[in-house]
Structures are given as C-alpha cells and as structure tokens.
Amino acid sequence: MQQSPVPPQGRRPISEASETLPPGPPIEELLAAVPPDDRAATLVEHLKPHTSGDSLAWIAELARVAEAHDLDLPQIRRASTDLAWLARLAEQRCPDDREWGPARGVSGSRTQRLVLVYVHGQRLRFDYRFRELRTRCNRWLGEFHDDALVLSLAAFAALGSRASNGLDLYRRAVEAPDADDKSRNLALTAIWFAEHLEGSAEMLLSLSETMMARGEGNANVHYRRASALRRLGRYDDALTEIDLAIDLFGVGNMLVHEQYAQERRAIIEAREMRLQAESVRDVLSEELAARIDERVNEAAAAMEERIEDASRQLTQRVAVAQELVSEGLLKMVEVLGLFVTLLGFLIGSGTVIIKARTFQERAITMGLVVLGAIVFFALLRQIVGTRRRKHPPTP
C-alpha cells in the first residue's frame, strides 16, 4: 500500500492508515508505566507482532513514537535494530522506495528519516547485502554524516565489499561522539569482515575490550573475539571465548547457535591442524637434519680423501723436486770441477808450450791440449747424458 506524505514534526506519523496502528493499549500508556531505560524494550514488544505481516507501517509508528516521546539516540537505535532483526526472522520484506517516498523532502522530519535509515540499514546488514547498503549509505551520509550508527553501517558495507574507504569509515564510527553499544556492536561486526586487512584481528580485540570495559559485552562480542583469536592462532583463548558466547546465548535462535557451534568446531580443527603441522614439521626437521648430517659426513670423508691424495702427490713432487735440486747441485759441482781441471790443464799446457824450445816439443804439447779438451768434453757429455737418462721428464 502506498503511504501518504508525512506531516511536519508534532503531527501524524509517516502512515495515516488507521488499520496499520498496533492494537491494544496505547503506546503512550505503556511508556508512561515503565522507567525511561525500559521504553525501548517496551516499544519493541508493542510493535513486535507487526514485524511479521505484509505491512511495514510499524516503521512509521516507531518514528512517530520516537519523535513524540523524545527518545534519545541509544533508545531509537536499540528499538530500530531489534525490530529490524525480528522482521528479518519473520522474513518480512525489506524497506524500499515505497517507504522512502513519503519521507522524502520537507514533509518528513529528520527523526523520521533517521529511524527509516536505521531500520532499512539494519535489514540490509542482516541480509549481508553489502553493495546495496553501500549505495544507500553514500546517500544517507550526506544528511547523517556524523551519526555513529550510520557510519557503522557504511563501514560494514565498505569492509564487506572490500572498498578502499572501509577502514576510515570504521575509525570514524568508533570515534564518533554519539557512539553507543549498538553502533559499536555493528562496528565490531564490520571489522570482523575485514580479514583482508592486516591487523584487523587486533583491532577487533581492541574494540571488544573497550566494549566489555563499558559493560557492553554479550554473546556476539565473545563470538567475534573467538574468531579473531582463532585467526591469530591463539586457540586456547579462542575456545574460552566461544564457550562464553555459547553460555551467554543460552536458548535462542538455532541459526545463531549453530554459527557459534561452527566457530567452535573451526577452532578445534584449526588447533588440530596446527598440532599436526608442528608434528610433521618436527619429523621432517629430524629427517632433514639426519640427511644433512649424512651428506656432510660423506662430503667430509670425500674431502679428507682428496686432501690425503693431494698430500701424497705433493709429497712425491716435493721429493722429486728435492732429488732434482740435489742432482742439479751435484752436476754443477761436477761440471765446475771439470772446468777447474780443464783450466788447470790449459794453464799447465800453456806454460809447457811457452817453455818448449823446439817445434816438436810444441807439437807434442798442443796435441796433449787437444787430447785433454776432447777428454773434458767426453766426460761433460757423459755426466749430462747420465742425468737425463736417470730422470726422464714427467708429463
């Protein structure tokens, strides 16, 4: 059913169809009978039956009551989030342009539009429709750029779709002055989807610790913490957190409970895989170390054998070199002795030749000199030839 335009603040709500108003005691009487802190829960119980029908008129009634009774932001966010979740469980349709049409322009108040943003955004968030939510948030941030829950919705959509501005939106949402338990819970879910970012697990743990310190801890907070600890490899701490989540959740939605149980199984399986990997690593390390030692010993033995062989060859060559040097010195001495002998022979022969008086004496003397030279060269050739035959050249 197409809804009529919304009157200004203080007038009728977004929808004026009387059949869409909740039956039973007027909400004014119900709210007047409870403390201020219980007004959001009372409003949720009052509108809960209408989250399972075809009409979304309860959103208009929620906006009217929030505006008429001056509900603060935490109460509006709590009621909007809880009712959006109930509508999701009842498989009620998601808000669309049929709801936004009457609220567009000057006829719709800021509070009415904000309530619709909260409900619509949470419905898209519960269905994990990241791209559509991101498109919507780009428009919503134009008007509600400093609202913590709208920033958290935008961060959820951006991180879920791996947009480049996701981390910036997350930080703005966490640091917003009007941040409360609902916006922080949504920001915690947003950073939970940022597995592709380095340090996201640490950021999740930091935000969850801040929330628990403010008394905002719940089953979902411990569930998110368990997931972050599992990603960090802290499996014992992760098991403690998921067990706390299951205990705090108690009896409730079976799908949520199954998610907790799946996370617990994932933690246990990851821990077992880590233990198996460490065991295999130790076995492989021992085998590898043994093989390395064996190869090192083989290499050392081969190297030692080569060194010994080289040492033997060097010793042999040194011995040969020493023998050659000794023989060379001896040869030099022998040759030198022959030259000295020759020199003495020549000097003596020269003296005899000088003193010879007759031709016959000189001829005899010259013959002796020639014969001595022939004998010298014969002895020199014999010495050199003998050494060469004794030590043939090595290859």
DOKOL-504305 format. One line per field, with one value per residue (C-alpha): residue number from 1; x, y, z. Coordinates in nm, 3 decimals. Layout:
BEGIN
num <- [NUM,...] $
u <- [X,...] $
v <- [Y,...] $
w <- [Z,...] $
//
This chain:
BEGIN
num <- [1,2,3,4,5,6,7,8,9,10,11,12,13,14,15,16,17,18,19,20,21,22,23,24,25,26,27,28,29,30,31,32,33,34,35,36,37,38,39,40,41,42,43,44,45,46,47,48,49,50,51,52,53,54,55,56,57,58,59,60,61,62,63,64,65,66,67,68,69,70,71,72,73,74,75,76,77,78,79,80,81,82,83,84,85,86,87,88,89,90,91,92,93,94,95,96,97,98,99,100,101,102,103,104,105,106,107,108,109,110,111,112,113,114,115,116,117,118,119,120,121,122,123,124,125,126,127,128,129,130,131,132,133,134,135,136,137,138,139,140,141,142,143,144,145,146,147,148,149,150,151,152,153,154,155,156,157,158,159,160,161,162,163,164,165,166,167,168,169,170,171,172,173,174,175,176,177,178,179,180,181,182,183,184,185,186,187,188,189,190,191,192,193,194,195,196,197,198,199,200,201,202,203,204,205,206,207,208,209,210,211,212,213,214,215,216,217,218,219,220,221,222,223,224,225,226,227,228,229,230,231,232,233,234,235,236,237,238,239,240,241,242,243,244,245,246,247,248,249,250,251,252,253,254,255,256,257,258,259,260,261,262,263,264,265,266,267,268,269,270,271,272,273,274,275,276,277,278,279,280,281,282,283,284,285,286,287,288,289,290,291,292,293,294,295,296,297,298,299,300,301,302,303,304,305,306,307,308,309,310,311,312,313,314,315,316,317,318,319,320,321,322,323,324,325,326,327,328,329,330,331,332,333,334,335,336,337,338,339,340,341,342,343,344,345,346,347,348,349,350,351,352,353,354,355,356,357,358,359,360,361,362,363,364,365,366,367,368,369,370,371,372,373,374,375,376,377,378,379,380,381,382,383,384,385,386,387,388,389,390,391,392,393,394,395] $
u <- [0.000,0.139,0.175,0.076,0.324,0.448,0.334,0.582,0.702,0.432,0.167,0.057,0.323,0.451,0.141,-0.209,-0.386,-0.566,-0.557,-0.179,-0.167,-0.094,-0.396,-0.411,-0.334,-0.200,0.176,0.163,0.014,0.271,0.564,0.430,0.418,0.786,1.117,1.292,1.556,1.285,1.099,1.290,1.219,0.852,0.824,0.979,0.731,0.445,0.544,0.679,0.352,0.354,0.704,0.568,0.292,0.294,0.279,0.581,0.366,0.533,0.833,0.613,0.471,0.822,0.927,0.615,0.666,1.038,0.963,0.661,0.826,1.173,1.351,1.726,1.955,2.053,1.684,1.595,1.888,1.803,1.438,1.515,1.782,1.575,1.262,1.465,1.604,1.256,1.134,1.428,1.346,0.983,1.101,0.919,1.016,1.298,1.212,1.236,1.122,0.765,0.882,1.121,0.872,0.661,0.967,1.141,1.156,1.041,0.733,0.940,1.122,1.486,1.392,1.152,1.414,1.676,1.451,1.392,1.767,1.831,1.567,1.649,2.024,1.997,1.777,2.035,2.308,2.131,2.099,2.468,2.371,2.694,2.670,2.315,2.388,2.697,2.497,2.234,2.491,2.658,2.327,2.247,2.587,2.503,2.250,2.370,2.746,2.826,2.585,2.775,2.528,2.508,2.889,2.897,2.653,2.874,3.185,3.010,2.916,3.260,3.463,3.230,3.273,3.647,3.617,3.922,3.750,3.626,3.891,3.846,3.470,3.529,3.755,3.510,3.230,3.429,3.548,3.210,3.092,2.747,2.879,2.688,2.654,2.455,2.695,2.997,2.846,2.790,3.144,3.272,3.087,3.226,3.590,3.512,3.459,3.796,4.007,4.174,4.325,4.642,4.587,4.207,4.206,4.399,4.159,3.864,4.013,4.088,3.733,3.580,3.792,3.668,3.310,3.348,3.507,3.195,2.966,2.863,2.983,2.741,2.741,2.818,3.114,3.269,3.185,3.370,3.662,3.684,3.704,3.979,4.180,4.149,4.289,4.580,4.648,4.554,4.332,4.301,4.191,3.955,3.790,3.741,3.571,3.340,3.236,3.149,2.946,2.752,2.686,2.567,2.348,2.153,1.830,1.756,1.773,1.902,2.079,2.282,2.357,2.474,2.708,2.863,2.896,3.057,3.307,3.392,3.448,3.660,3.877,3.927,4.003,4.247,4.421,4.445,4.580,4.839,4.942,4.963,5.161,5.402,5.436,5.506,5.745,5.937,5.955,6.067,6.317,6.468,6.481,6.625,6.883,6.981,7.014,7.214,7.447,7.486,7.562,7.802,7.983,8.004,8.132,8.381,8.507,8.541,8.715,8.951,9.034,9.102,9.320,9.517,9.561,9.670,9.908,10.063,10.104,10.255,10.496,10.602,10.652,10.847,11.069,11.125,11.197,11.443,11.616,11.630,11.774,12.031,12.133,12.144,12.377,12.591,12.602,12.704,12.982,13.100,13.090,13.266,13.531,13.579,13.613,13.866,14.055,14.038,14.154,14.446,14.522,14.515,14.729,14.980,14.974,15.019,15.314,15.469,15.408,15.576,15.876,15.904,16.204,16.165,15.877,15.849,15.804,15.539,15.355,15.352,15.227,14.947,14.843,14.817,14.598,14.367,14.351,14.272,13.991,13.845,13.857,13.691,13.403,13.357,13.336,13.096,12.869,12.873,12.769,12.482,12.358,12.359,12.143,11.885,11.855,11.816,11.534,11.322,11.086,10.749,10.427] $
v <- [0.000,0.341,0.561,0.924,1.208,1.262,1.578,1.802,1.725,1.701,1.587,1.246,0.981,0.863,0.648,0.768,0.439,0.355,-0.017,-0.010,0.113,-0.158,-0.280,-0.295,-0.031,0.294,0.307,0.630,0.443,0.164,0.404,0.607,0.293,0.194,0.359,0.559,0.288,0.032,0.238,0.092,-0.267,-0.179,-0.023,-0.333,-0.562,-0.335,-0.339,-0.695,-0.856,-0.625,-0.724,-1.048,-0.907,-0.766,-0.403,-0.206,0.058,-0.024,0.178,0.488,0.418,0.371,0.706,0.877,0.743,0.822,1.179,1.230,1.094,1.237,0.904,0.953,0.809,0.490,0.409,0.476,0.266,-0.019,-0.029,0.007,-0.267,-0.514,-0.464,-0.494,-0.824,-0.951,-0.853,-1.039,-1.353,-1.329,-1.291,-0.962,-0.769,-0.518,-0.144,0.012,0.323,0.268,0.363,0.634,0.810,0.969,1.060,1.248,1.630,1.886,1.687,1.426,1.522,1.439,1.192,1.010,0.982,0.870,0.593,0.472,0.483,0.273,0.011,-0.006,-0.017,-0.289,-0.501,-0.480,-0.551,-0.863,-0.990,-0.911,-0.703,-0.510,-0.339,-0.214,-0.099,0.083,0.263,0.364,0.477,0.704,0.895,0.870,1.008,1.327,1.407,1.198,1.223,1.239,0.973,0.679,0.409,0.536,0.545,0.189,0.078,0.244,0.080,-0.259,-0.219,-0.089,-0.351,-0.628,-0.525,-0.454,-0.086,0.133,0.369,0.093,0.136,0.513,0.475,0.220,0.458,0.744,0.524,0.409,0.761,0.933,1.134,0.970,0.611,0.365,-0.010,-0.063,0.135,-0.030,-0.376,-0.301,-0.163,-0.482,-0.687,-0.461,-0.516,-0.887,-0.888,-0.719,-1.036,-0.893,-0.608,-0.660,-0.607,-0.639,-0.914,-0.693,-0.403,-0.631,-0.741,-0.381,-0.264,-0.565,-0.495,-0.136,-0.259,-0.508,-0.241,-0.027,-0.313,-0.382,-0.741,-1.001,-1.335,-1.181,-0.988,-1.310,-1.485,-1.217,-1.232,-1.610,-1.567,-1.304,-1.519,-1.817,-1.609,-1.512,-1.876,-1.836,-2.142,-2.198,-1.838,-1.870,-2.179,-1.992,-1.704,-1.922,-2.122,-1.795,-1.693,-2.020,-1.991,-1.631,-1.704,-1.974,-2.081,-1.879,-1.869,-2.204,-2.048,-1.821,-2.110,-2.317,-2.035,-2.045,-2.423,-2.398,-2.145,-2.382,-2.668,-2.441,-2.351,-2.714,-2.819,-2.531,-2.626,-2.991,-2.891,-2.672,-2.960,-3.197,-2.944,-2.898,-3.276,-3.318,-3.026,-3.190,-3.524,-3.358,-3.149,-3.460,-3.644,-3.343,-3.297,-3.666,-3.643,-3.326,-3.487,-3.791,-3.576,-3.363,-3.673,-3.812,-3.482,-3.458,-3.810,-3.739,-3.412,-3.582,-3.849,-3.583,-3.393,-3.707,-3.787,-3.432,-3.451,-3.774,-3.624,-3.310,-3.517,-3.713,-3.399,-3.235,-3.545,-3.543,-3.172,-3.217,-3.501,-3.292,-2.999,-3.224,-3.383,-3.042,-2.915,-3.227,-3.184,-2.824,-2.931,-3.198,-2.959,-2.693,-2.948,-3.039,-2.672,-2.619,-2.925,-2.803,-2.461,-2.609,-2.833,-2.539,-2.324,-2.604,-2.681,-2.315,-2.295,-2.603,-2.458,-2.133,-2.314,-2.550,-2.465,-2.683,-2.733,-3.096,-3.013,-2.757,-3.001,-3.265,-3.010,-2.891,-3.248,-3.304,-2.989,-3.109,-3.456,-3.306,-3.093,-3.398,-3.596,-3.300,-3.274,-3.651,-3.651,-3.348,-3.521,-3.840,-3.654,-3.468,-3.768,-3.990,-3.748,-3.718,-4.095,-4.135,-3.875,-3.861,-3.559,-3.603,-3.532] $
w <- [0.000,-0.096,0.211,0.225,0.280,0.633,0.808,0.989,1.341,1.602,1.354,1.227,1.152,0.815,0.758,0.834,0.768,1.091,1.023,1.042,1.403,1.661,1.853,2.231,2.492,2.351,2.347,2.545,2.842,2.814,2.803,3.093,3.309,3.267,3.365,3.091,3.040,2.958,2.700,2.402,2.511,2.573,2.229,2.069,2.245,2.140,1.770,1.753,1.626,1.325,1.208,1.063,0.839,0.493,0.603,0.719,0.887,1.218,1.096,1.072,1.418,1.556,1.410,1.547,1.900,1.896,1.795,2.018,2.332,2.271,2.278,2.282,2.016,2.207,2.263,1.898,1.779,2.015,1.913,1.540,1.547,1.749,1.537,1.215,1.341,1.429,1.082,0.931,1.131,1.020,0.658,0.619,0.310,0.327,0.310,-0.034,-0.221,-0.101,0.247,0.132,-0.092,0.183,0.388,0.109,0.116,0.374,0.480,0.664,0.985,1.046,1.319,1.089,0.818,1.070,1.202,0.848,0.781,1.093,1.009,0.639,0.702,0.965,0.738,0.460,0.712,0.843,0.485,0.409,0.106,0.106,-0.232,-0.192,0.161,0.040,-0.228,0.027,0.282,0.029,0.017,0.386,0.488,0.301,0.573,0.869,0.815,1.187,1.312,1.468,1.361,1.003,0.995,1.129,0.858,0.596,0.743,0.742,0.375,0.272,0.458,0.346,-0.017,0.033,-0.054,-0.002,0.245,0.475,0.744,0.751,0.798,1.073,1.266,1.225,1.358,1.661,1.742,1.685,1.989,1.984,1.961,2.180,2.227,1.905,1.687,1.847,1.803,1.437,1.402,1.565,1.303,1.030,1.131,1.164,0.787,0.726,0.712,0.403,0.609,0.807,1.179,1.161,1.426,1.665,1.600,1.670,2.002,2.098,2.028,2.206,2.515,2.514,2.488,2.772,2.988,2.928,3.023,2.663,2.650,2.514,2.338,1.999,2.136,2.267,1.940,1.741,1.983,1.940,1.564,1.592,1.834,1.601,1.316,1.542,1.629,1.998,2.001,2.376,2.430,2.133,2.285,2.612,2.429,2.218,2.523,2.696,2.391,2.394,2.769,2.739,2.437,2.616,2.448,2.137,1.762,1.638,1.338,1.564,1.797,1.500,1.397,1.743,1.723,1.379,1.510,1.796,1.552,1.334,1.633,1.731,1.374,1.331,1.656,1.549,1.210,1.381,1.607,1.312,1.115,1.406,1.441,1.071,1.088,1.375,1.193,0.872,1.065,1.223,0.891,0.718,0.993,0.969,0.592,0.618,0.874,0.648,0.347,0.549,0.675,0.322,0.192,0.477,0.411,0.040,0.113,0.357,0.098,-0.161,0.082,0.164,-0.206,-0.276,0.020,-0.113,-0.457,-0.309,-0.101,-0.406,-0.608,-0.329,-0.304,-0.679,-0.669,-0.384,-0.570,-0.885,-0.694,-0.525,-0.853,-1.017,-0.747,-0.779,-1.155,-1.113,-0.880,-1.122,-1.415,-1.212,-1.117,-1.480,-1.573,-1.296,-1.411,-1.766,-1.661,-1.474,-1.768,-2.005,-1.782,-1.741,-2.111,-2.193,-1.963,-2.125,-2.471,-2.372,-2.231,-2.528,-2.745,-3.041,-3.285,-3.194,-2.826,-2.909,-3.137,-2.868,-2.619,-2.850,-2.909,-2.539,-2.508,-2.783,-2.633,-2.292,-2.440,-2.612,-2.288,-2.100,-2.346,-2.340,-1.961,-1.966,-2.220,-2.016,-1.699,-1.864,-2.058,-1.750,-1.552,-1.831,-1.869,-1.493,-1.463,-1.773,-1.790,-1.614,-1.807] $
//
